[in-house]
Amino acid sequence: MRPLKNMCQIAVIGGGLAGLAAARHAARLGRLVSLFEGSAMYGGLVATVGEVEGLTVPGKFSGQDLAMHLLEDARKTGVQMLDSAVASLDLGARITLTDEQGRTHHPEAVIVASGGALRKLGVPGEQEFVGRGVSHCATCDGGFFRGMDAVVVGGGDGAVQEALVLARTSRRVIMVCRSPLKAKREYVDKVAARENLSFIWDSEISAILGDQQGVTGVRVRHVKDGSVTEVPCAGVFPFIGAAPSTGFLPVFLLSASGHIHTDAGLASADPRVFAAGGVRAGYGGSLVQAMAEGLGAAESAARLTAH
Ligand SMILES: Cc1cc2nc3c(=O)[nH]c(=O)nc-3n(C[C@H](O)[C@H](O)[C@H](O)COP(=O)(O)OP(=O)(O)OC[C@H]3O[C@@H](n4cnc5c(N)ncnc54)[C@H](O)[C@@H]3O)c2cc1C
């Protein structure tokens, strides 16, 4: 396909909070910036979170509030928003970025902020019952389980946060955890204060059960003694972490876990490619850090590209 006229000096891949912050900042530094977002929604993993935690400013904000604010500001600053996933990145003498429509672009620098996708449980019933009891968004779907029982799988910040949302309306929320909670102290305290939230420890889901109407329960396997029980429930919310979205990148940029290795200036093994947020090896996990890394990557990429 014919290459498009080079409209961008810096390409930002991913419209989560790291990518939006990076694109906006690079444009403010006077660079021509294009941002590629592959899903229908900006904001990444927090796009559907009703109230995000850990911001350093007072007030309550949803993930959408933050994303929309950054998106509007990025647009005003002149960032070109391209609603398209990046399919491949070729790092020859000239960078060639190909999007999912087969269009090619030749930026001088690239900021990869493609974050991660929630890991699947990989058990029978998971795929079959998506939208009929299996969900990844308590804020969006919690209302369907009002007065019913729901199971949350996982013990990190995201899992606990979603369990707390469900506990407001569900009759009972049961968290199935393979190991002790890894969530922040403040979350653990909030969980302890909810009488309708309980735990099944040292256990994992081995199947999601259901019928024509939807989910009816889960099969739970104790990881130490192998015993299996069935727990009735109407909803299942898996939050067992995120796998990096890096399948479109050359492997020499990646660590064994699939994340991007960077130096102190957020440059990868190719000095024209930078990484920020959840996609980066060593990322701490909070969205404040994701946005700060977006700014840092923008500074580094701007230094590389002329006005
Ligand atoms: C349920 C849940 C709740 C959370 N709540 C909080 C919280 O309250 N506070 C907090 O600090 N942290 C929270 N986190 C962690 C937070 O979500 C992450 O730290 C943050 O989202 C990382 O941002 P990011 O921009 O790096 O990546 P992501 O949010 O993963 O965004 C990446 C974006 O890149 C896009 N993308 C991927 N591949 C491509 C491609 N090939 N081409 C184009 N676009 C692509 C994706 O569609 C996505 O929009 C939560 C996480 C979860 C799962």
PDBQT file of the ligand as one rigid body, heavy atoms in Angstrom, charges set to zero:
ROOT
HETATM    1  C1  LIG A 401      -9.385  -3.500  37.284  1.00  0.00    +0.000 C 
HETATM    2  C2  LIG A 401      -8.192  -2.605  37.424  1.00  0.00    +0.000 A 
HETATM    3  C3  LIG A 401      -8.294  -1.473  38.235  1.00  0.00    +0.000 A 
HETATM    4  C4  LIG A 401      -7.188  -0.638  38.399  1.00  0.00    +0.000 A 
HETATM    5  N1  LIG A 401      -7.325   0.463  39.212  1.00  0.00    +0.000 NA
HETATM    6  C5  LIG A 401      -6.263   1.260  39.418  1.00  0.00    +0.000 A 
HETATM    7  C6  LIG A 401      -6.371   2.415  40.277  1.00  0.00    +0.000 A 
HETATM    8  O1  LIG A 401      -7.433   2.700  40.826  1.00  0.00    +0.000 OA
HETATM    9  N2  LIG A 401      -5.262   3.179  40.460  1.00  0.00    +0.000 N 
HETATM   10  C7  LIG A 401      -4.059   2.882  39.875  1.00  0.00    +0.000 A 
HETATM   11  O2  LIG A 401      -3.090   3.595  40.096  1.00  0.00    +0.000 OA
HETATM   12  N3  LIG A 401      -3.940   1.817  39.020  1.00  0.00    +0.000 NA
HETATM   13  C8  LIG A 401      -4.997   1.014  38.793  1.00  0.00    +0.000 A 
HETATM   14  N4  LIG A 401      -4.878  -0.067  37.947  1.00  0.00    +0.000 N 
HETATM   15  C9  LIG A 401      -3.607  -0.254  37.231  1.00  0.00    +0.000 C 
HETATM   16  C10 LIG A 401      -3.675   0.615  35.959  1.00  0.00    +0.000 C 
HETATM   17  O3  LIG A 401      -4.776   0.182  35.200  1.00  0.00    +0.000 OA
HETATM   18  C11 LIG A 401      -2.420   0.512  35.098  1.00  0.00    +0.000 C 
HETATM   19  O4  LIG A 401      -1.303   0.801  35.890  1.00  0.00    +0.000 OA
HETATM   20  C12 LIG A 401      -2.490   1.524  33.942  1.00  0.00    +0.000 C 
HETATM   21  O5  LIG A 401      -3.677   1.287  33.227  1.00  0.00    +0.000 OA
HETATM   22  C13 LIG A 401      -1.317   1.423  32.993  1.00  0.00    +0.000 C 
HETATM   23  O6  LIG A 401      -1.557   2.344  31.952  1.00  0.00    +0.000 OA
HETATM   24  P1  LIG A 401      -0.941   2.172  30.490  1.00  0.00    +0.000 P 
HETATM   25  O7  LIG A 401      -1.379   3.362  29.716  1.00  0.00    +0.000 OA
HETATM   26  O8  LIG A 401       0.495   1.907  30.600  1.00  0.00    +0.000 OA
HETATM   27  O9  LIG A 401      -1.568   0.814  29.886  1.00  0.00    +0.000 OA
HETATM   28  P2  LIG A 401      -3.057   0.375  29.577  1.00  0.00    +0.000 P 
HETATM   29  O10 LIG A 401      -4.005   0.957  30.540  1.00  0.00    +0.000 OA
HETATM   30  O11 LIG A 401      -2.995  -1.112  29.472  1.00  0.00    +0.000 OA
HETATM   31  O12 LIG A 401      -3.379   1.006  28.133  1.00  0.00    +0.000 OA
HETATM   32  C14 LIG A 401      -2.775   0.509  26.965  1.00  0.00    +0.000 C 
HETATM   33  C15 LIG A 401      -3.578   0.981  25.757  1.00  0.00    +0.000 C 
HETATM   34  O13 LIG A 401      -2.881   0.585  24.576  1.00  0.00    +0.000 OA
HETATM   35  C16 LIG A 401      -3.805   0.076  23.623  1.00  0.00    +0.000 C 
HETATM   36  N5  LIG A 401      -3.093  -0.849  22.732  1.00  0.00    +0.000 N 
HETATM   37  C17 LIG A 401      -2.594  -2.081  23.018  1.00  0.00    +0.000 A 
HETATM   38  N6  LIG A 401      -1.988  -2.624  21.940  1.00  0.00    +0.000 NA
HETATM   39  C18 LIG A 401      -2.101  -1.712  20.948  1.00  0.00    +0.000 A 
HETATM   40  C19 LIG A 401      -1.693  -1.690  19.581  1.00  0.00    +0.000 A 
HETATM   41  N7  LIG A 401      -1.017  -2.712  19.013  1.00  0.00    +0.000 N 
HETATM   42  N8  LIG A 401      -1.975  -0.590  18.838  1.00  0.00    +0.000 NA
HETATM   43  C20 LIG A 401      -2.649   0.454  19.377  1.00  0.00    +0.000 A 
HETATM   44  N9  LIG A 401      -3.086   0.476  20.667  1.00  0.00    +0.000 NA
HETATM   45  C21 LIG A 401      -2.804  -0.586  21.444  1.00  0.00    +0.000 A 
HETATM   46  C22 LIG A 401      -4.867  -0.595  24.477  1.00  0.00    +0.000 C 
HETATM   47  O14 LIG A 401      -6.092  -0.712  23.759  1.00  0.00    +0.000 OA
HETATM   48  C23 LIG A 401      -4.958   0.375  25.665  1.00  0.00    +0.000 C 
HETATM   49  O15 LIG A 401      -5.903   1.404  25.441  1.00  0.00    +0.000 OA
HETATM   50  C24 LIG A 401      -5.960  -0.926  37.758  1.00  0.00    +0.000 A 
HETATM   51  C25 LIG A 401      -5.876  -2.056  36.935  1.00  0.00    +0.000 A 
HETATM   52  C26 LIG A 401      -6.969  -2.892  36.762  1.00  0.00    +0.000 A 
HETATM   53  C27 LIG A 401      -6.849  -4.096  35.879  1.00  0.00    +0.000 C 
ENDROOT
TORSDOF 0
